[in-house]
């Protein structure tokens, strides 16, 4: 499994376990978590904590924006950028 697939699998599992309760049928890689109501602002903080722990990165307050964290693709691109930095 490549890095991108691993990141997506980790996030899908987290969302399934904590917000979707096993029903991720509608969750595409471009689906906006906020617009679709999958996750709220508190959930974003939980997601940030998971990403920092799982991938060993530090996410700064000014990086907690939809461009980085509002879809599977956005998160994957953001994590890959952070890992390369």
N, C-alpha and C positions, 0 to 999 in steps of 0.2 A: 504494500500500500504506500502510495507516495505521500509527501508532506501535506499537500492540499486535501487529499481524501481523508487523511488522519484528522486534520483540523475540523473538517466538515462533520465527520463521524462523532467527534468529541462534542461539538456544539449541538448536533441533532440529539444525541443521547441526553445531554443536559436539559435541553428544551422539552424533550419528551417526558423526562422524569419529573421536571419541576413545573411545567406550564401547560403542556399539551396532554398529559396523562395518557400517553400511548397512541394518540391520534394525530400523527404528523402527515396525514395524507395530502393536505393542502400546502405543505411547506416545500416550496421550490427554493432554489439557490438565490433567486432574486427577490423573494417575498420580503416585504418590509415588516419587521417584527412589530413596530409601533403602529403603523397604519392598519395592520390586520388584527391588532389587539392581542397578539401572542404574548407580548411582554410589556411591562410598564416601567416607569423610572426606577422603582425599587428593584425590579427584575434585572434591569441593566446593571445595577451595582452588584448584584449576585453574579451576573455573567462576567463582569470585569474581574471579580475575585477569582472565579474559576479559571479564566484565561491566564491571569497572573500566576496562579499556582500551577496549573497544568503545563504551561509553556515557559515558565521561568522568566517572565518579562515584567516590566513595570509600566503600567498605563497611567500617564499623567492626566490630571483633571481636564486640561484643555484638549485631550485626545478623546474624551468621552463625548463623541458627537455621532450623529447618524451616519455620516460618511464613512466612519470606521466600524460601527457596531450594529447597524440596522438590518443586516441580511447575512445569510451564510457567506455569500461572495464578498461582501464588504469586510466581514470579520477575517475571512481567510486571507485576503489581500493585506489587511492591516497586520495580522500576526506574522505573515511571511516577511513583510517589511521590517517589523520589529526584530525578528530573529536574525535578519541579515545585518542590522545596524550594529 
